[in-house]
Amino acid sequence: MTVRRFRVAGDMDTEDTGRADDAALDAYSRVVTGVAAKVLPAVAALAVRTPRGAGAGSAVVIDPDGLLLTSAHVVQGASGGVAAFGDGTETRFRVVGADPLSDLAVLRAEEAGVPPVELGDADRLRIGQLVVAVGNPMGLAGSVTAGVVSGLGRSLPARDGRLVRLIEDVIQTDAALNPGNSGGALADSAGRVVGVNTAVAGYGLGLAVPVNRTTRQIVADLTAQGRVRRAWLGVAGAPVPLPPEVTARTGQRRGLRVVEVVPGSPAGVAGIYLGDVIVSAGGRPVQDGQSLQRLMLGPAIGVRLPVTLLRKGAYVDVVAVPTELGTR
């Protein structure tokens, strides 16, 4: 007599699903623990004292000579403080430069030697991508939380005195961020730092300043000069759809309609008028205010900037020479 053994289909599905879930969990855990092992040693807990009292935050080492990157609001009003690392090492630091309009600051530790993180490129992020936040929330050193990129291209208003600017391309994540996380690292699955945690926007929502080409220029300026020089064009605009024939020719769907030109500004001198639609500047597409703002950093000051406009259905090329913001 032949005996055949059968498994109930439901039991087999449950068993197979359980193994798949375990494998997925193991893969997820391996990624998060790998990122933590790579980034944690370079993240410091900051203790600062300002005229307003004591403060705390996080920072991440970005250079073997002891440069750290943090949020400007963490060190606002402070000239220095103490950085403590997860291995128990403590060192004093001084503030090299802070830029409230990007909410970034560069610090220099008195004692170097901590291996720096690898900086990534936030412009390559995709919604749904795994990210890991490393910082010191509520004084808990070396805390790690994981989540996904839940939004890209967000804007965060920043103020420096009477100047107000939008921090562009802000990363939105559901990785838990709490007070003290500001200035800490937001890393991708390879352990590359793609953002600097800057704010808790609400329950289950955190924001981070992206690490990209613009950020690298800001960090370079802060390191070399202690401040960020910005260019000024003197226009305000709103995004508008481009005519179908322009989109078919260029692949660009939007431009920036000029709604204000400051009299005597570089834009006004160049011949940019109300109602013009800025299509490109410096050879790069301009689709919104952030696209133009991205070009207005130190290297653009005093340099000829070719601008292509759409005016009454015709292309018009002008050349503007941005001046330094705050010196006009």
Salt bridges, closest charged atoms under 4 A:
GLU15 OE1 - ARG7 NH1 2.96
GLU15 OE2 - ARG19 NH1 2.89
ASP16 OD1 - ARG19 NH2 2.39
ASP99 OD2 - ARG230 NH2 2.67
ASP103 OD2 - HIS73 ND1 2.96
GLU118 OE1 - LYS38 NZ 3.50
ASP121 OD2 - ARG124 NE 3.87
GLU168 OE2 - ARG294 NE 3.10
ASP169 OD2 - ARG294 NH2 2.78
ASP188 OD2 - ARG192 NE 2.94
ASP276 OD2 - ARG311 NH2 2.73
ASP288 OD2 - ARG254 NH2 3.59
GLU324 OE2 - ARG227 NH1 3.31
GLU324 OE1 - ARG229 NH2 3.11
